[in-house]
Amino acid sequence: MRGILNFLGVKGFAVLIGLGFAFVLLFSFIDTLGSEAAEKSAEYALHKEAREAHLPSDGPLGRFDNAQLQRGLQVYKEVCAACHSLKYVAFRDLTALGYSDAEVKAIAAQWAIETPSINPETGEAATRPNLAADRFPKPFANDVAARAANNNAVPPDLSLITKARENGPAYVYSLLTGYGQQPDPAALADHPEFATPEGLYYNPYFPTVNLAMAPPLTADGQVTYADGTTATVDQMSKDVTAFLTWTAEPKLQARKQAGLAVIGFLIIFIALTWGAYKSIWRDIKYQQ
Ligand code: HEC
């Protein structure tokens, strides 16, 4: 021991111990990386990373495209509303998409599903046309009815879905366009537990790769857009994803714009503070 200390000096010895620690840390770090990747590939052998939807609301300059949001509302109304509720959104919120009050009233009144109410004469349960102040009506009376109609799976409420899932907009877009692929036979042979059970559908973007939702958007032209845009499956998926990004965060555009204004203000403020600092200390520094 004394010999080593004499040979290296105390400093050299400390450096040696430090290097030892660094080596152990590095080794364990590399080791976890490897095992995580291995675990992931075992769990997600048939799973794919979500593809970006490239929406106008992406990025720090993101903003909503009202024409796209209106098309997305149309896809939701004509396709998704049969199974999925939007319980946190009221018809009157649609004025943010550029509709007038009269148009919002008409959209509410013409909605296929009505709002539950009570017949004032008999006191029995009934329904009435929706008003602008109503939330979007739910397609099923309760979860039991929803399960009965959907192979024992409850279609989740979509109001916040793009916030409730990691990388939400990319996930929803990928899920909608991800049907119709076949699982890799070699990976499936290794992981037979991922084989698609009867009544479910393979979709590599769903976390467990098999889900109870039949492909909702299957054919180009399934929706006839009021603004004449060609309704490919990809376009409809993007539009409804943009709409669901709006329902989850209607103030997204205002938030991003406020952020930019704050950064602009801070840059000017830093310049002013720097100028003040320079001018206050100028004479004092000269005296030294
Ligand atoms: C026929 C009924 C039906 C229609 C129509 C339908 N869905 Fe679904 N959806 C379901 C069911 C059932 C599930 C739950 C699947 C599961 O958990 O296995 C689901 C799940 C989802 C999920 C996944 C949620 C999660 O947990 O990650 C999203 C996103 C979704 N639907 C979006 C849509 C969109 C957007 C539309 C319209 C283009 C649509 N769905 C149309 C029945 C439907």
Boltz pocket constraint, residues with backbone or C-beta under 6 A from the ligand:
constraints:
  - pocket:
      binder: B
      contacts: [[A, 75], [A, 76], [A, 79], [A, 80], [A, 81], [A, 82], [A, 83], [A, 84], [A, 150], [A, 153], [A, 154], [A, 155], [A, 156], [A, 158], [A, 161], [A, 165], [A, 172], [A, 175], [A, 176], [A, 210], [A, 211], [A, 212], [A, 213], [A, 214], [A, 216], [A, 217], [A, 240]]
      max_distance: 6.0
